Amino acid sequence: MKHYLNIYVKFLAQHLKRMLQYRADFLIGAGSFLVIQASGILFIALVFAQIPDLNGWSLDEMIFLYGYFQLPRGLDHLLTDNIWLIPSRVRRGDIDRYLLRPINPLFQVIVERFQIEAFGELAIGIILVAYAIPRLAIVWTPITILLALVFILLGSLIYTSIKLITASIGFWVINSMPIMTTIYNIADFSKYPTTIFPKLVQALVTYFIPFAFVSFLPATALMNKADSTGILVGSIVAVSLLSLLAYRLWLKGLASYQSVGN
């Protein structure tokens, strides 16, 4: 564990050095995320300018949910964004270099790049949550704060696991990127209360592709709209099943991988 932590720190240091050489790219990337999120917030504000609430959710509650949604997604984006490149590297035969090193191949993929632009997502999430908290009847005890942080970590792991599952399909199909994009974008449903969608969509994002456990269900628990214990147990079960499936599929893909070289 200590060995991998040292390697992780060295990879991070090298990546930060590269980023410092292209500061304008970082600022543009982070700024673009801020603009995208600002458009989403504007959309919510326009909706609430026409209606008093959205299926029982007030504007302040929606802002909290929207902001909380950005935190696990931003964390996943920051730390494991390189998983998106697995399908293209399988096609080009670039997986070879991971297999030749005496380090876990998946670890190498993850630490190879850090998406620093994700700080834009994290910043907007923190700002929105901080704005909404004083306007909501949430009692923030040390237990509540710990629960919120645990939910963020579990939500991030759900993102990462689903991303790895869809990326690993690339070992058997020519290009799994469209599959990755389609499944990953289903997470956008959890920006809003899933109860406003048809029953089929609610079942999809809760039991089959459990993005509801990323933000909507944790937000309802933190705002005392639902039982936090049941949601926490559900999140742990979802992470356990997804992470196990993701890693097993990754290993099976590596076993079937054939280099494009001679």
PyMOL commands that set and color helices and strands:
alter all, ss='L'
color gray80, all
select helices_A, chain A and resi 2-21+23-48+59-92+96-100+105-111+116-135+142-171+177-191+194-196+199-208+211-213+216-222+228-256
alter helices_A, ss='H'
color red, helices_A
deselect
rebuild
show_as cartoon
